[in-house]
Amino acid sequence: MNKVKEWDNARKKLKKIYEDKGIRYCEARLPGCWVNNALSFAHKMKRIEYYSKPELLGSFEETLLLCIPCHQKLENDKELTEYLFKQLR
């Protein structure tokens, strides 16, 4: 299966998991948060690292639902990423 298809399948699975858990807003709520606009899944590790373990790509424990500003802050801050995952997962 190609990487795009793997991510599409993982995203579908994650949407269902988050919906079932009632998570519909940005989980981080960092300064500048958009709350419920432009939400996406942020991974604990860079997404490329999951291709050797595609079963983790769609794992609730490996993701957070974040708005774009909060996602961008995590993207460049490993300590913040580790902190939020410890707090939220």
C-alpha positions, 0 to 999 in steps of 0.5 A: 500500500502506498503512503498516501493510502496508508495515511488516508486509512489511518485518518479515517480510523482516527476520525472515528476514534476521536468522534467516539471519544467526543473529542471535537476541539483542539486538545492543546489550547495553547496561546493563539489556539483556534479551538475548533477550526482547521483541526488535524492530527498531530503525531508524537513522532514525525509521520514519516517515522510511522511508515515502518509501523503503519499500525501506529499511524492510526493510533489514538495513543500516538496522536492529538487533535490540534488546530493549525497554530497549536500543531505548528508549535508542536512541530518545532518543539520536541519538549512541548510535544513530549509534555502534551502527550504526557498530559493528554495521553 
